[in-house]
Amino acid sequence: MDISKFKHIDHIHVRNYEIDWQGIVHNGNYLLYFEIARVNYFKEIEMKIDERSISGSIRIVLVRNEIDYLNSASYDDRLKIYTRISSIKNSSFVCEGLMYNVGTNLPIAKNLAVHVWTDARTKKSIPVPNDFRRLVDKYEGGNAEILWPTIEV
């Protein structure tokens, strides 16, 4: 992942209850940190997020969530999380995340998350709305691979 392509940055301060018995951040919390950064990314690109968009007729479902642990974080560490959408296909989009320790500048983790737009009633995938494609394209400035639907004549 090329860090120069990331425009969105979030900061997390590790709290005491996020530490496991080894004295480091519990592995599941890194996924939560990336999720927080993704939601803030959506807000930054001005995607409408409210209770209707979460529980309405269209749902965005997380179908893949990979993480590579590179170094561990500990209590009171300040973490910087970079987030971007790297591609949009027909019914899915890919988010990438990079996490660094602010104090040491060590990379902590990498994340790849795939989301699919679905019809809440049928639970089947639906095309990513063009409004969303435009928001991402405007924000990413050409750094995302966006598949635009073709119009048949």
TORKOL-4160 file (C-alpha; in steps of 0.2 Angstrom, whole numbers, padded with zeros to 4 digits, m for minus):
153
<pt num="1" X="0000" Y="0000" Z="0000"/>
<pt num="2" X="0007" Y="0017" Z="m0005"/>
<pt num="3" X="0004" Y="0029" Z="0009"/>
<pt num="4" X="0005" Y="0044" Z="m0002"/>
<pt num="5" X="m0012" Y="0039" Z="m0009"/>
<pt num="6" X="m0020" Y="0041" Z="0008"/>
<pt num="7" X="m0029" Y="0057" Z="0011"/>
<pt num="8" X="m0040" Y="0052" Z="0026"/>
<pt num="9" X="m0031" Y="0051" Z="0043"/>
<pt num="10" X="m0038" Y="0047" Z="0060"/>
<pt num="11" X="m0030" Y="0046" Z="0077"/>
<pt num="12" X="m0034" Y="0034" Z="0091"/>
<pt num="13" X="m0027" Y="0035" Z="0109"/>
<pt num="14" X="m0025" Y="0017" Z="0116"/>
<pt num="15" X="m0036" Y="0015" Z="0132"/>
<pt num="16" X="m0032" Y="0004" Z="0147"/>
<pt num="17" X="m0046" Y="m0008" Z="0144"/>
<pt num="18" X="m0041" Y="m0012" Z="0126"/>
<pt num="19" X="m0025" Y="m0021" Z="0133"/>
<pt num="20" X="m0024" Y="m0040" Z="0135"/>
<pt num="21" X="m0015" Y="m0050" Z="0148"/>
<pt num="22" X="0001" Y="m0048" Z="0137"/>
<pt num="23" X="0001" Y="m0030" Z="0140"/>
<pt num="24" X="m0003" Y="m0026" Z="0122"/>
<pt num="25" X="m0018" Y="m0021" Z="0112"/>
<pt num="26" X="m0030" Y="m0036" Z="0110"/>
<pt num="27" X="m0030" Y="m0042" Z="0092"/>
<pt num="28" X="m0048" Y="m0039" Z="0089"/>
<pt num="29" X="m0047" Y="m0020" Z="0094"/>
<pt num="30" X="m0036" Y="m0017" Z="0079"/>
<pt num="31" X="m0051" Y="m0021" Z="0068"/>
<pt num="32" X="m0062" Y="m0009" Z="0078"/>
<pt num="33" X="m0049" Y="0005" Z="0076"/>
<pt num="34" X="m0050" Y="0002" Z="0057"/>
<pt num="35" X="m0069" Y="0002" Z="0057"/>
<pt num="36" X="m0069" Y="0018" Z="0067"/>
<pt num="37" X="m0058" Y="0026" Z="0054"/>
<pt num="38" X="m0068" Y="0019" Z="0039"/>
<pt num="39" X="m0084" Y="0027" Z="0046"/>
<pt num="40" X="m0075" Y="0043" Z="0048"/>
<pt num="41" X="m0069" Y="0042" Z="0030"/>
<pt num="42" X="m0087" Y="0040" Z="0025"/>
<pt num="43" X="m0092" Y="0055" Z="0034"/>
<pt num="44" X="m0077" Y="0065" Z="0027"/>
<pt num="45" X="m0082" Y="0061" Z="0009"/>
<pt num="46" X="m0100" Y="0067" Z="0014"/>
<pt num="47" X="m0108" Y="0050" Z="0013"/>
<pt num="48" X="m0125" Y="0051" Z="0022"/>
<pt num="49" X="m0124" Y="0040" Z="0037"/>
<pt num="50" X="m0139" Y="0039" Z="0049"/>
<pt num="51" X="m0150" Y="0026" Z="0057"/>
<pt num="52" X="m0160" Y="0024" Z="0041"/>
<pt num="53" X="m0145" Y="0021" Z="0030"/>
<pt num="54" X="m0139" Y="0008" Z="0042"/>
<pt num="55" X="m0156" Y="m0001" Z="0044"/>
<pt num="56" X="m0165" Y="0004" Z="0029"/>
<pt num="57" X="m0169" Y="m0005" Z="0013"/>
<pt num="58" X="m0151" Y="m0005" Z="0007"/>
<pt num="59" X="m0137" Y="m0011" Z="0017"/>
<pt num="60" X="m0118" Y="m0011" Z="0015"/>
<pt num="61" X="m0112" Y="m0028" Z="0021"/>
<pt num="62" X="m0094" Y="m0031" Z="0026"/>
<pt num="63" X="m0089" Y="m0048" Z="0017"/>
<pt num="64" X="m0070" Y="m0048" Z="0020"/>
<pt num="65" X="m0059" Y="m0041" Z="0033"/>
<pt num="66" X="m0040" Y="m0045" Z="0032"/>
<pt num="67" X="m0027" Y="m0038" Z="0044"/>
<pt num="68" X="m0009" Y="m0040" Z="0044"/>
<pt num="69" X="m0001" Y="m0037" Z="0062"/>
<pt num="70" X="0016" Y="m0029" Z="0059"/>
<pt num="71" X="0020" Y="m0023" Z="0077"/>
<pt num="72" X="0010" Y="m0021" Z="0093"/>
<pt num="73" X="0003" Y="m0006" Z="0102"/>
<pt num="74" X="0002" Y="m0004" Z="0120"/>
<pt num="75" X="m0008" Y="0007" Z="0133"/>
<pt num="76" X="m0007" Y="0025" Z="0130"/>
<pt num="77" X="0000" Y="0024" Z="0113"/>
<pt num="78" X="m0006" Y="0036" Z="0100"/>
<pt num="79" X="m0010" Y="0028" Z="0083"/>
<pt num="80" X="m0012" Y="0036" Z="0066"/>
<pt num="81" X="m0024" Y="0027" Z="0054"/>
<pt num="82" X="m0024" Y="0031" Z="0036"/>
<pt num="83" X="m0040" Y="0025" Z="0026"/>
<pt num="84" X="m0044" Y="0025" Z="0008"/>
<pt num="85" X="m0056" Y="0017" Z="m0005"/>
<pt num="86" X="m0045" Y="0009" Z="m0018"/>
<pt num="87" X="m0058" Y="0002" Z="m0029"/>
<pt num="88" X="m0076" Y="0001" Z="m0033"/>
<pt num="89" X="m0083" Y="m0013" Z="m0044"/>
<pt num="90" X="m0101" Y="m0017" Z="m0049"/>
<pt num="91" X="m0108" Y="m0021" Z="m0031"/>
<pt num="92" X="m0093" Y="m0019" Z="m0020"/>
<pt num="93" X="m0079" Y="m0008" Z="m0015"/>
<pt num="94" X="m0062" Y="m0010" Z="m0006"/>
<pt num="95" X="m0056" Y="0000" Z="0009"/>
<pt num="96" X="m0038" Y="m0001" Z="0013"/>
<pt num="97" X="m0030" Y="0005" Z="0030"/>
<pt num="98" X="m0013" Y="0008" Z="0037"/>
<pt num="99" X="m0010" Y="0010" Z="0056"/>
<pt num="100" X="0006" Y="0018" Z="0063"/>
<pt num="101" X="0012" Y="0022" Z="0080"/>
<pt num="102" X="0014" Y="0041" Z="0081"/>
<pt num="103" X="0028" Y="0041" Z="0094"/>
<pt num="104" X="0039" Y="0028" Z="0086"/>
<pt num="105" X="0033" Y="0029" Z="0068"/>
<pt num="106" X="0032" Y="0010" Z="0067"/>
<pt num="107" X="0019" Y="0002" Z="0056"/>
<pt num="108" X="0007" Y="m0007" Z="0067"/>
<pt num="109" X="m0005" Y="m0015" Z="0055"/>
<pt num="110" X="m0013" Y="m0016" Z="0038"/>
<pt num="111" X="m0031" Y="m0019" Z="0034"/>
<pt num="112" X="m0041" Y="m0023" Z="0018"/>
<pt num="113" X="m0060" Y="m0023" Z="0019"/>
<pt num="114" X="m0072" Y="m0027" Z="0006"/>
<pt num="115" X="m0090" Y="m0021" Z="0007"/>
<pt num="116" X="m0105" Y="m0026" Z="m0004"/>
<pt num="117" X="m0121" Y="m0016" Z="m0007"/>
<pt num="118" X="m0136" Y="m0027" Z="m0004"/>
<pt num="119" X="m0155" Y="m0026" Z="m0004"/>
<pt num="120" X="m0160" Y="m0028" Z="0014"/>
<pt num="121" X="m0176" Y="m0038" Z="0010"/>
<pt num="122" X="m0169" Y="m0050" Z="m0003"/>
<pt num="123" X="m0151" Y="m0050" Z="0004"/>
<pt num="124" X="m0144" Y="m0050" Z="m0014"/>
<pt num="125" X="m0131" Y="m0038" Z="m0020"/>
<pt num="126" X="m0136" Y="m0023" Z="m0029"/>
<pt num="127" X="m0125" Y="m0010" Z="m0040"/>
<pt num="128" X="m0115" Y="0003" Z="m0030"/>
<pt num="129" X="m0125" Y="0019" Z="m0032"/>
<pt num="130" X="m0117" Y="0032" Z="m0044"/>
<pt num="131" X="m0119" Y="0045" Z="m0031"/>
<pt num="132" X="m0107" Y="0035" Z="m0020"/>
<pt num="133" X="m0095" Y="0033" Z="m0034"/>
<pt num="134" X="m0095" Y="0051" Z="m0038"/>
<pt num="135" X="m0091" Y="0055" Z="m0019"/>
<pt num="136" X="m0076" Y="0043" Z="m0019"/>
<pt num="137" X="m0070" Y="0049" Z="m0036"/>
<pt num="138" X="m0071" Y="0068" Z="m0030"/>
<pt num="139" X="m0062" Y="0064" Z="m0014"/>
<pt num="140" X="m0049" Y="0052" Z="m0020"/>
<pt num="141" X="m0045" Y="0062" Z="m0035"/>
<pt num="142" X="m0041" Y="0048" Z="m0047"/>
<pt num="143" X="m0032" Y="0037" Z="m0035"/>
<pt num="144" X="m0046" Y="0024" Z="m0034"/>
<pt num="145" X="m0050" Y="0012" Z="m0048"/>
<pt num="146" X="m0069" Y="0015" Z="m0051"/>
<pt num="147" X="m0079" Y="0004" Z="m0063"/>
<pt num="148" X="m0093" Y="0015" Z="m0070"/>
<pt num="149" X="m0108" Y="0006" Z="m0076"/>
<pt num="150" X="m0110" Y="0006" Z="m0095"/>
<pt num="151" X="m0127" Y="0011" Z="m0103"/>
<pt num="152" X="m0133" Y="m0001" Z="m0116"/>
<pt num="153" X="m0140" Y="0007" Z="m0132"/>
